Every structure is written in C-alpha cells, then in structure tokens.
Amino acid sequence: MGERNRFMGASAKNQLISNIKNTIWGWKKLIGRKFTEYVVQKEIPHLTYEVVETKDGAIGIQVRGVEMKIIVMIFDCN
C-alpha cells in the first residue's frame, strides 16, 4: 500500500485494523452540521481520525496533514 492510495467501501473496512488513524468511517452522522454543535462535539472523542473546524465553521477531516471538508451534494431526480 502506497502513501497516496485511497480505499473506499469494503477495501477501506479491511484496512481499518492496520491503519485505524487514517481510515475515515462514521462520517455520515456529521453531514450538514457545524463543528461547534453539541452532537458533533460529543461524537469526536469516539472517532479515530482527526476532526477539525474549517474556516467557515464546518467540519473537516484531517488525514496525514491534508484537510478534507465534508461536502455532500443531493440531487432530486424527479
């Protein structure tokens, strides 16, 4: 596994034990919330990766010094 590899789904789940600090899981419950919200602050201690506040108060996830912001786009296909 190289330094720049990214795994998703089952592959990510399989590497959770060997690379717990850099495996992002359980982030869906953070979607649409601000970093300062009680629910977010209560959840942070239970996560193995670093959760940070972005410049605009949103939630960011930092892995290996790279900050990623949680952005979700919802499309209504009617």
N, CA, C and O atoms as a CHARMM CRD file, in Angstrom:
* protein
*
  312
    1    1 MET  N      0.83900  -1.18900   0.00000 PROA 1      0.00000
    2    1 MET  CA     0.00000   0.00000   0.00000 PROA 1      0.00000
    3    1 MET  C      0.87400   1.24000   0.00000 PROA 1      0.00000
    4    1 MET  O      1.72900   1.41000   0.86900 PROA 1      0.00000
    5    2 GLY  N      0.66000   2.08500  -0.96000 PROA 2      0.00000
    6    2 GLY  CA     1.43700   3.30900  -1.04700 PROA 2      0.00000
    7    2 GLY  C      0.87200   4.41600  -0.18600 PROA 2      0.00000
    8    2 GLY  O     -0.24500   4.32500   0.32200 PROA 2      0.00000
    9    3 GLU  N      1.65300   5.44900  -0.03300 PROA 3      0.00000
   10    3 GLU  CA     1.27400   6.59500   0.79300 PROA 3      0.00000
   11    3 GLU  C      0.07000   7.33800   0.22000 PROA 3      0.00000
   12    3 GLU  O     -0.67500   7.95800   0.97900 PROA 3      0.00000
   13    4 ARG  N     -0.14000   7.29500  -1.08300 PROA 4      0.00000
   14    4 ARG  CA    -1.20000   8.06900  -1.72100 PROA 4      0.00000
   15    4 ARG  C     -2.44400   7.23900  -2.04300 PROA 4      0.00000
   16    4 ARG  O     -3.40800   7.77300  -2.59100 PROA 4      0.00000
   17    5 ASN  N     -2.44300   5.96700  -1.71800 PROA 5      0.00000
   18    5 ASN  CA    -3.59800   5.12300  -2.01900 PROA 5      0.00000
   19    5 ASN  C     -4.79300   5.51100  -1.17500 PROA 5      0.00000
   20    5 ASN  O     -4.65800   5.86200  -0.00300 PROA 5      0.00000
   21    6 ARG  N     -5.96600   5.44200  -1.78800 PROA 6      0.00000
   22    6 ARG  CA    -7.21600   5.68400  -1.08000 PROA 6      0.00000
   23    6 ARG  C     -8.14200   4.50800  -1.35000 PROA 6      0.00000
   24    6 ARG  O     -8.29500   4.06200  -2.48700 PROA 6      0.00000
   25    7 PHE  N     -8.74400   4.02500  -0.29800 PROA 7      0.00000
   26    7 PHE  CA    -9.64100   2.89000  -0.41700 PROA 7      0.00000
   27    7 PHE  C    -11.02700   3.30300   0.04200 PROA 7      0.00000
   28    7 PHE  O    -11.17700   4.13500   0.93700 PROA 7      0.00000
   29    8 MET  N    -12.03800   2.71200  -0.58100 PROA 8      0.00000
   30    8 MET  CA   -13.41500   3.00800  -0.21500 PROA 8      0.00000
   31    8 MET  C    -14.16700   1.69900  -0.04900 PROA 8      0.00000
   32    8 MET  O    -13.77200   0.66700  -0.59300 PROA 8      0.00000
   33    9 GLY  N    -15.24400   1.75200   0.70000 PROA 9      0.00000
   34    9 GLY  CA   -16.11300   0.59200   0.85100 PROA 9      0.00000
   35    9 GLY  C    -15.44000  -0.55500   1.57600 PROA 9      0.00000
   36    9 GLY  O    -14.79800  -0.35300   2.60600 PROA 9      0.00000
   37   10 ALA  N    -15.58500  -1.76300   1.04000 PROA 10     0.00000
   38   10 ALA  CA   -15.05700  -2.96700   1.68100 PROA 10     0.00000
   39   10 ALA  C    -13.53800  -2.91900   1.81100 PROA 10     0.00000
   40   10 ALA  O    -12.99700  -3.39700   2.80800 PROA 10     0.00000
   41   11 SER  N    -12.84400  -2.35900   0.83900 PROA 11     0.00000
   42   11 SER  CA   -11.38500  -2.25500   0.90900 PROA 11     0.00000
   43   11 SER  C    -10.95000  -1.41100   2.08800 PROA 11     0.00000
   44   11 SER  O     -9.99700  -1.76000   2.78400 PROA 11     0.00000
   45   12 ALA  N    -11.63200  -0.31000   2.31800 PROA 12     0.00000
   46   12 ALA  CA   -11.30500   0.55700   3.45400 PROA 12     0.00000
   47   12 ALA  C    -11.60700  -0.15600   4.76500 PROA 12     0.00000
   48   12 ALA  O    -10.83600  -0.06400   5.72100 PROA 12     0.00000
   49   13 LYS  N    -12.70500  -0.84900   4.80800 PROA 13     0.00000
   50   13 LYS  CA   -13.07800  -1.56400   6.02600 PROA 13     0.00000
   51   13 LYS  C    -12.04300  -2.63500   6.36200 PROA 13     0.00000
   52   13 LYS  O    -11.74300  -2.86100   7.53400 PROA 13     0.00000
   53   14 ASN  N    -11.49700  -3.29400   5.34200 PROA 14     0.00000
   54   14 ASN  CA   -10.49400  -4.33100   5.55200 PROA 14     0.00000
   55   14 ASN  C     -9.18600  -3.78000   6.11700 PROA 14     0.00000
   56   14 ASN  O     -8.48000  -4.49000   6.83300 PROA 14     0.00000
   57   15 GLN  N     -8.85800  -2.54000   5.80900 PROA 15     0.00000
   58   15 GLN  CA    -7.60600  -1.97500   6.30400 PROA 15     0.00000
   59   15 GLN  C     -7.78900  -1.19900   7.60500 PROA 15     0.00000
   60   15 GLN  O     -6.82100  -0.64000   8.12000 PROA 15     0.00000
   61   16 LEU  N     -8.98900  -1.15100   8.14300 PROA 16     0.00000
   62   16 LEU  CA    -9.27500  -0.41400   9.37100 PROA 16     0.00000
   63   16 LEU  C     -8.35500  -0.80700  10.53100 PROA 16     0.00000
   64   16 LEU  O     -7.84700   0.06400  11.23800 PROA 16     0.00000
   65   17 ILE  N     -8.14100  -2.08700  10.72800 PROA 17     0.00000
   66   17 ILE  CA    -7.32700  -2.54600  11.85600 PROA 17     0.00000
   67   17 ILE  C     -5.86000  -2.16200  11.69400 PROA 17     0.00000
   68   17 ILE  O     -5.21300  -1.77900  12.66900 PROA 17     0.00000
   69   18 SER  N     -5.33700  -2.25800  10.49600 PROA 18     0.00000
   70   18 SER  CA    -3.91500  -1.96600  10.27900 PROA 18     0.00000
   71   18 SER  C     -3.62300  -0.48000  10.10800 PROA 18     0.00000
   72   18 SER  O     -2.46900  -0.06500  10.21500 PROA 18     0.00000
   73   19 ASN  N     -4.64100   0.32400   9.84700 PROA 19     0.00000
   74   19 ASN  CA    -4.41700   1.75000   9.59300 PROA 19     0.00000
   75   19 ASN  C     -5.56900   2.56500  10.18400 PROA 19     0.00000
   76   19 ASN  O     -6.20100   3.35500   9.48300 PROA 19     0.00000
   77   20 ILE  N     -5.83300   2.37000  11.45800 PROA 20     0.00000
   78   20 ILE  CA    -7.02600   2.93900  12.09000 PROA 20     0.00000
   79   20 ILE  C     -7.03900   4.47000  12.09600 PROA 20     0.00000
   80   20 ILE  O     -8.10300   5.06600  11.92100 PROA 20     0.00000
   81   21 LYS  N     -5.89100   5.12300  12.29100 PROA 21     0.00000
   82   21 LYS  CA    -5.85100   6.58200  12.37900 PROA 21     0.00000
   83   21 LYS  C     -6.15200   7.25300  11.03400 PROA 21     0.00000
   84   21 LYS  O     -6.62000   8.39100  11.00400 PROA 21     0.00000
   85   22 ASN  N     -5.89100   6.56900   9.94200 PROA 22     0.00000
   86   22 ASN  CA    -6.09700   7.14700   8.61700 PROA 22     0.00000
   87   22 ASN  C     -7.29500   6.56200   7.88100 PROA 22     0.00000
   88   22 ASN  O     -7.46500   6.80600   6.68700 PROA 22     0.00000
   89   23 THR  N     -8.12300   5.79500   8.57600 PROA 23     0.00000
   90   23 THR  CA    -9.32600   5.24300   7.96400 PROA 23     0.00000
   91   23 THR  C    -10.52500   6.05800   8.43200 PROA 23     0.00000
   92   23 THR  O    -10.80300   6.14200   9.62800 PROA 23     0.00000
   93   24 ILE  N    -11.22300   6.64800   7.49000 PROA 24     0.00000
   94   24 ILE  CA   -12.36000   7.51300   7.80300 PROA 24     0.00000
   95   24 ILE  C    -13.63800   6.67700   7.74200 PROA 24     0.00000
   96   24 ILE  O    -13.95200   6.07000   6.71800 PROA 24     0.00000
   97   25 TRP  N    -14.35800   6.65900   8.84500 PROA 25     0.00000
   98   25 TRP  CA   -15.59900   5.89400   8.93800 PROA 25     0.00000
   99   25 TRP  C    -16.57700   6.68500   9.81400 PROA 25     0.00000
  100   25 TRP  O    -16.16000   7.53600  10.59900 PROA 25     0.00000
  101   26 GLY  N    -17.84300   6.41000   9.68200 PROA 26     0.00000
  102   26 GLY  CA   -18.85500   7.03000  10.53200 PROA 26     0.00000
  103   26 GLY  C    -19.04700   8.52300  10.30800 PROA 26     0.00000
  104   26 GLY  O    -19.53600   9.21500  11.20100 PROA 26     0.00000
  105   27 TRP  N    -18.68400   9.02600   9.16700 PROA 27     0.00000
  106   27 TRP  CA   -18.76000  10.46900   8.91600 PROA 27     0.00000
  107   27 TRP  C    -20.16000  10.92900   8.50900 PROA 27     0.00000
  108   27 TRP  O    -20.44400  12.12600   8.54600 PROA 27     0.00000
  109   28 LYS  N    -21.02200  10.02000   8.12800 PROA 28     0.00000
  110   28 LYS  CA   -22.35800  10.42100   7.66200 PROA 28     0.00000
  111   28 LYS  C    -23.14800  11.15900   8.73400 PROA 28     0.00000
  112   28 LYS  O    -23.94200  12.04600   8.41900 PROA 28     0.00000
  113   29 LYS  N    -22.93800  10.80400   9.98900 PROA 29     0.00000
  114   29 LYS  CA   -23.66900  11.47700  11.06700 PROA 29     0.00000
  115   29 LYS  C    -23.21900  12.92700  11.25100 PROA 29     0.00000
  116   29 LYS  O    -23.87200  13.68500  11.96900 PROA 29     0.00000
  117   30 LEU  N    -22.11800  13.32300  10.61700 PROA 30     0.00000
  118   30 LEU  CA   -21.60800  14.69000  10.72000 PROA 30     0.00000
  119   30 LEU  C    -22.11300  15.59900   9.59700 PROA 30     0.00000
  120   30 LEU  O    -21.95200  16.81800   9.66000 PROA 30     0.00000
  121   31 ILE  N    -22.71000  15.01300   8.59200 PROA 31     0.00000
  122   31 ILE  CA   -23.16800  15.76600   7.42100 PROA 31     0.00000
  123   31 ILE  C    -24.18100  16.84100   7.81400 PROA 31     0.00000
  124   31 ILE  O    -25.12200  16.58400   8.56400 PROA 31     0.00000
  125   32 GLY  N    -23.97100  18.03300   7.29900 PROA 32     0.00000
  126   32 GLY  CA   -24.91500  19.12800   7.48800 PROA 32     0.00000
  127   32 GLY  C    -24.82700  19.81100   8.84000 PROA 32     0.00000
  128   32 GLY  O    -25.66400  20.65600   9.15700 PROA 32     0.00000
  129   33 ARG  N    -23.84800  19.46700   9.63100 PROA 33     0.00000
  130   33 ARG  CA   -23.71000  20.05500  10.95800 PROA 33     0.00000
  131   33 ARG  C    -22.51600  20.99400  11.00900 PROA 33     0.00000
  132   33 ARG  O    -21.60900  20.91600  10.18000 PROA 33     0.00000
  133   34 LYS  N    -22.53000  21.87000  11.98300 PROA 34     0.00000
  134   34 LYS  CA   -21.40100  22.77100  12.23900 PROA 34     0.00000
  135   34 LYS  C    -20.49900  22.13300  13.29100 PROA 34     0.00000
  136   34 LYS  O    -20.96300  21.35000  14.12000 PROA 34     0.00000
  137   35 PHE  N    -19.23100  22.46400  13.25500 PROA 35     0.00000
  138   35 PHE  CA   -18.24900  21.89300  14.16100 PROA 35     0.00000
  139   35 PHE  C    -18.60500  22.11400  15.62600 PROA 35     0.00000
  140   35 PHE  O    -18.34200  21.25500  16.46700 PROA 35     0.00000
  141   36 THR  N    -19.19800  23.25600  15.93100 PROA 36     0.00000
  142   36 THR  CA   -19.47500  23.61100  17.32400 PROA 36     0.00000
  143   36 THR  C    -20.74200  22.96700  17.89800 PROA 36     0.00000
  144   36 THR  O    -21.00400  23.11100  19.09200 PROA 36     0.00000
  145   37 GLU  N    -21.52300  22.27300  17.09400 PROA 37     0.00000
  146   37 GLU  CA   -22.75400  21.66200  17.58200 PROA 37     0.00000
  147   37 GLU  C    -22.46300  20.59900  18.63400 PROA 37     0.00000
  148   37 GLU  O    -21.46500  19.88400  18.54900 PROA 37     0.00000
  149   38 TYR  N    -23.33000  20.50400  19.60900 PROA 38     0.00000
  150   38 TYR  CA   -23.18600  19.56200  20.71200 PROA 38     0.00000
  151   38 TYR  C    -23.04000  18.12600  20.21100 PROA 38     0.00000
  152   38 TYR  O    -22.18600  17.38500  20.69700 PROA 38     0.00000
  153   39 VAL  N    -23.85700  17.73400  19.25600 PROA 39     0.00000
  154   39 VAL  CA   -23.82900  16.36300  18.73400 PROA 39     0.00000
  155   39 VAL  C    -22.45800  16.04400  18.14300 PROA 39     0.00000
  156   39 VAL  O    -21.93600  14.94600  18.33700 PROA 39     0.00000
  157   40 VAL  N    -21.87900  16.99200  17.42900 PROA 40     0.00000
  158   40 VAL  CA   -20.57000  16.79700  16.81700 PROA 40     0.00000
  159   40 VAL  C    -19.49900  16.68200  17.89100 PROA 40     0.00000
  160   40 VAL  O    -18.66300  15.77900  17.83900 PROA 40     0.00000
  161   41 GLN  N    -19.51500  17.57800  18.85400 PROA 41     0.00000
  162   41 GLN  CA   -18.51100  17.56200  19.91900 PROA 41     0.00000
  163   41 GLN  C    -18.59300  16.27900  20.75000 PROA 41     0.00000
  164   41 GLN  O    -17.57600  15.77200  21.22200 PROA 41     0.00000
  165   42 LYS  N    -19.79100  15.76900  20.92100 PROA 42     0.00000
  166   42 LYS  CA   -19.98700  14.52300  21.66500 PROA 42     0.00000
  167   42 LYS  C    -19.44800  13.32100  20.87900 PROA 42     0.00000
  168   42 LYS  O    -18.98800  12.34800  21.47700 PROA 42     0.00000
  169   43 GLU  N    -19.50100  13.38400  19.56500 PROA 43     0.00000
  170   43 GLU  CA   -19.07900  12.28100  18.70600 PROA 43     0.00000
  171   43 GLU  C    -17.55800  12.23600  18.48300 PROA 43     0.00000
  172   43 GLU  O    -16.99400  11.15400  18.31500 PROA 43     0.00000
  173   44 ILE  N    -16.89900  13.38600  18.47900 PROA 44     0.00000
  174   44 ILE  CA   -15.46600  13.47900  18.15200 PROA 44     0.00000
  175   44 ILE  C    -14.58500  12.53700  18.97300 PROA 44     0.00000
  176   44 ILE  O    -13.71700  11.88500  18.39300 PROA 44     0.00000
  177   45 PRO  N    -14.76100  12.43100  20.28100 PROA 45     0.00000
  178   45 PRO  CA   -13.87600  11.53600  21.04800 PROA 45     0.00000
  179   45 PRO  C    -13.96500  10.06100  20.64400 PROA 45     0.00000
  180   45 PRO  O    -13.06300   9.28300  20.95400 PROA 45     0.00000
  181   46 HSD  N    -15.01800   9.68000  19.97300 PROA 46     0.00000
  182   46 HSD  CA   -15.20800   8.28700  19.58000 PROA 46     0.00000
  183   46 HSD  C    -14.64000   7.97100  18.19800 PROA 46     0.00000
  184   46 HSD  O    -14.62500   6.81100  17.78500 PROA 46     0.00000
  185   47 LEU  N    -14.17900   8.98400  17.48900 PROA 47     0.00000
  186   47 LEU  CA   -13.63000   8.79100  16.15100 PROA 47     0.00000
  187   47 LEU  C    -12.11500   8.63200  16.22900 PROA 47     0.00000
  188   47 LEU  O    -11.46700   9.25900  17.06700 PROA 47     0.00000
  189   48 THR  N    -11.56000   7.81100  15.37300 PROA 48     0.00000
  190   48 THR  CA   -10.12200   7.54600  15.40400 PROA 48     0.00000
  191   48 THR  C     -9.32200   8.51400  14.54900 PROA 48     0.00000
  192   48 THR  O     -8.09600   8.55900  14.65700 PROA 48     0.00000
  193   49 TYR  N     -9.97800   9.28000  13.71400 PROA 49     0.00000
  194   49 TYR  CA    -9.30000  10.25000  12.85700 PROA 49     0.00000
  195   49 TYR  C     -9.51400  11.65200  13.41300 PROA 49     0.00000
  196   49 TYR  O    -10.36000  11.86200  14.28300 PROA 49     0.00000
  197   50 GLU  N     -8.74500  12.60900  12.90500 PROA 50     0.00000
  198   50 GLU  CA    -8.80400  13.96700  13.42900 PROA 50     0.00000
  199   50 GLU  C     -9.90500  14.78500  12.75600 PROA 50     0.00000
  200   50 GLU  O     -9.92500  14.93200  11.53400 PROA 50     0.00000
  201   51 VAL  N    -10.80800  15.30600  13.55900 PROA 51     0.00000
  202   51 VAL  CA   -11.88800  16.16200  13.06900 PROA 51     0.00000
  203   51 VAL  C    -11.53100  17.58800  13.45000 PROA 51     0.00000
  204   51 VAL  O    -11.25400  17.87700  14.61500 PROA 51     0.00000
  205   52 VAL  N    -11.53800  18.48600  12.46000 PROA 52     0.00000
  206   52 VAL  CA   -11.13800  19.87600  12.68300 PROA 52     0.00000
  207   52 VAL  C    -12.23500  20.82200  12.21900 PROA 52     0.00000
  208   52 VAL  O    -13.12900  20.44000  11.46400 PROA 52     0.00000
  209   53 GLU  N    -12.15000  22.05100  12.68200 PROA 53     0.00000
  210   53 GLU  CA   -13.09700  23.08700  12.24300 PROA 53     0.00000
  211   53 GLU  C    -12.49400  23.81400  11.05500 PROA 53     0.00000
  212   53 GLU  O    -11.34700  24.25800  11.11100 PROA 53     0.00000
  213   54 THR  N    -13.26100  23.93800   9.98200 PROA 54     0.00000
  214   54 THR  CA   -12.78700  24.67200   8.80500 PROA 54     0.00000
  215   54 THR  C    -12.97300  26.17100   9.03100 PROA 54     0.00000
  216   54 THR  O    -13.57800  26.58400  10.02000 PROA 54     0.00000
  217   55 LYS  N    -12.45700  26.97200   8.12200 PROA 55     0.00000
  218   55 LYS  CA   -12.53700  28.43800   8.24500 PROA 55     0.00000
  219   55 LYS  C    -13.96500  28.94400   8.34300 PROA 55     0.00000
  220   55 LYS  O    -14.22900  29.95500   8.99400 PROA 55     0.00000
  221   56 ASP  N    -14.89300  28.23700   7.69000 PROA 56     0.00000
  222   56 ASP  CA   -16.29300  28.68000   7.70500 PROA 56     0.00000
  223   56 ASP  C    -17.13100  27.99600   8.79200 PROA 56     0.00000
  224   56 ASP  O    -18.35800  28.09600   8.77700 PROA 56     0.00000
  225   57 GLY  N    -16.48400  27.31000   9.72400 PROA 57     0.00000
  226   57 GLY  CA   -17.19900  26.69400  10.83700 PROA 57     0.00000
  227   57 GLY  C    -17.74500  25.30900  10.55600 PROA 57     0.00000
  228   57 GLY  O    -18.40600  24.71100  11.40500 PROA 57     0.00000
  229   58 ALA  N    -17.47000  24.79800   9.36800 PROA 58     0.00000
  230   58 ALA  CA   -17.94500  23.46300   9.00800 PROA 58     0.00000
  231   58 ALA  C    -16.99800  22.40700   9.58600 PROA 58     0.00000
  232   58 ALA  O    -16.04000  22.73100  10.28800 PROA 58     0.00000
  233   59 ILE  N    -17.27900  21.16200   9.28400 PROA 59     0.00000
  234   59 ILE  CA   -16.47900  20.05200   9.77900 PROA 59     0.00000
  235   59 ILE  C    -15.47900  19.63400   8.71200 PROA 59     0.00000
  236   59 ILE  O    -15.83000  19.45100   7.54600 PROA 59     0.00000
  237   60 GLY  N    -14.24300  19.48600   9.12900 PROA 60     0.00000
  238   60 GLY  CA   -13.19400  18.99400   8.25000 PROA 60     0.00000
  239   60 GLY  C    -12.57700  17.75200   8.85900 PROA 60     0.00000
  240   60 GLY  O    -12.60900  17.56800  10.07600 PROA 60     0.00000
  241   61 ILE  N    -12.02400  16.91200   8.02600 PROA 61     0.00000
  242   61 ILE  CA   -11.33700  15.71300   8.48000 PROA 61     0.00000
  243   61 ILE  C     -9.90000  15.82400   8.00300 PROA 61     0.00000
  244   61 ILE  O     -9.64600  16.08500   6.82700 PROA 61     0.00000
  245   62 GLN  N     -8.96500  15.62500   8.91500 PROA 62     0.00000
  246   62 GLN  CA    -7.56000  15.76500   8.56500 PROA 62     0.00000
  247   62 GLN  C     -6.88600  14.39200   8.62000 PROA 62     0.00000
  248   62 GLN  O     -6.91100  13.70400   9.64000 PROA 62     0.00000
  249   63 VAL  N     -6.28500  14.02000   7.49300 PROA 63     0.00000
  250   63 VAL  CA    -5.57500  12.75200   7.38900 PROA 63     0.00000
  251   63 VAL  C     -4.20400  13.03100   6.80100 PROA 63     0.00000
  252   63 VAL  O     -4.08600  13.61500   5.72400 PROA 63     0.00000
  253   64 ARG  N     -3.17100  12.60900   7.51400 PROA 64     0.00000
  254   64 ARG  CA    -1.78700  12.80500   7.07700 PROA 64     0.00000
  255   64 ARG  C     -1.49600  14.26000   6.72300 PROA 64     0.00000
  256   64 ARG  O     -0.78600  14.54000   5.75700 PROA 64     0.00000
  257   65 GLY  N     -2.04300  15.17700   7.50400 PROA 65     0.00000
  258   65 GLY  CA    -1.78100  16.59200   7.30100 PROA 65     0.00000
  259   65 GLY  C     -2.60100  17.24500   6.20200 PROA 65     0.00000
  260   65 GLY  O     -2.46300  18.44600   5.96600 PROA 65     0.00000
  261   66 VAL  N     -3.44700  16.48800   5.52900 PROA 66     0.00000
  262   66 VAL  CA    -4.28900  17.03200   4.45900 PROA 66     0.00000
  263   66 VAL  C     -5.70000  17.18200   5.00500 PROA 66     0.00000
  264   66 VAL  O     -6.29900  16.21200   5.46800 PROA 66     0.00000
  265   67 GLU  N     -6.23100  18.40300   4.95000 PROA 67     0.00000
  266   67 GLU  CA    -7.57900  18.65400   5.45200 PROA 67     0.00000
  267   67 GLU  C     -8.59200  18.47100   4.33800 PROA 67     0.00000
  268   67 GLU  O     -8.42900  18.99700   3.23700 PROA 67     0.00000
  269   68 MET  N     -9.64800  17.71300   4.64100 PROA 68     0.00000
  270   68 MET  CA   -10.72900  17.48700   3.68900 PROA 68     0.00000
  271   68 MET  C    -12.02200  17.96700   4.32700 PROA 68     0.00000
  272   68 MET  O    -12.28900  17.67500   5.49300 PROA 68     0.00000
  273   69 LYS  N    -12.80700  18.68700   3.58200 PROA 69     0.00000
  274   69 LYS  CA   -14.07900  19.18100   4.08700 PROA 69     0.00000
  275   69 LYS  C    -15.18300  18.23800   3.62400 PROA 69     0.00000
  276   69 LYS  O    -15.18500  17.77300   2.48400 PROA 69     0.00000
  277   70 ILE  N    -16.12100  17.96400   4.52600 PROA 70     0.00000
  278   70 ILE  CA   -17.24700  17.10500   4.17200 PROA 70     0.00000
  279   70 ILE  C    -18.24700  17.93500   3.37500 PROA 70     0.00000
  280   70 ILE  O    -18.85400  18.86900   3.90000 PROA 70     0.00000
  281   71 ILE  N    -18.40700  17.58700   2.11500 PROA 71     0.00000
  282   71 ILE  CA   -19.35900  18.27200   1.24100 PROA 71     0.00000
  283   71 ILE  C    -20.26400  17.21000   0.62800 PROA 71     0.00000
  284   71 ILE  O    -19.78800  16.22600   0.06200 PROA 71     0.00000
  285   72 VAL  N    -21.53900  17.41400   0.74300 PROA 72     0.00000
  286   72 VAL  CA   -22.48700  16.45800   0.19500 PROA 72     0.00000
  287   72 VAL  C    -23.40600  17.18600  -0.76900 PROA 72     0.00000
  288   72 VAL  O    -23.95200  18.24300  -0.45300 PROA 72     0.00000
  289   73 MET  N    -23.56800  16.60600  -1.94200 PROA 73     0.00000
  290   73 MET  CA   -24.46900  17.18800  -2.93300 PROA 73     0.00000
  291   73 MET  C    -25.64800  16.23900  -3.08100 PROA 73     0.00000
  292   73 MET  O    -25.47000  15.03500  -3.26400 PROA 73     0.00000
  293   74 ILE  N    -26.83000  16.78100  -3.00200 PROA 74     0.00000
  294   74 ILE  CA   -28.04000  15.97300  -3.13600 PROA 74     0.00000
  295   74 ILE  C    -28.75600  16.40500  -4.40500 PROA 74     0.00000
  296   74 ILE  O    -29.02700  17.58700  -4.61500 PROA 74     0.00000
  297   75 PHE  N    -29.05100  15.43700  -5.23300 PROA 75     0.00000
  298   75 PHE  CA   -29.75300  15.70800  -6.47800 PROA 75     0.00000
  299   75 PHE  C    -31.14900  15.11500  -6.40700 PROA 75     0.00000
  300   75 PHE  O    -31.31300  13.95500  -6.03000 PROA 75     0.00000
  301   76 ASP  N    -32.13800  15.88700  -6.75900 PROA 76     0.00000
  302   76 ASP  CA   -33.50700  15.41900  -6.77400 PROA 76     0.00000
  303   76 ASP  C    -33.82500  15.00100  -8.21500 PROA 76     0.00000
  304   76 ASP  O    -33.90600  15.84700  -9.10500 PROA 76     0.00000
  305   77 CYS  N    -34.00200  13.72500  -8.43400 PROA 77     0.00000
  306   77 CYS  CA   -34.23800  13.20800  -9.77600 PROA 77     0.00000
  307   77 CYS  C    -35.71500  12.84100  -9.95500 PROA 77     0.00000
  308   77 CYS  O    -36.07000  11.66300  -9.98500 PROA 77     0.00000
  309   78 ASN  N    -36.54300  13.83300 -10.07000 PROA 78     0.00000
  310   78 ASN  CA   -37.97300  13.57800 -10.27200 PROA 78     0.00000
  311   78 ASN  C    -38.29800  13.60200 -11.73000 PROA 78     0.00000
  312   78 ASN  O    -39.45300  13.40900 -12.10800 PROA 78     0.00000
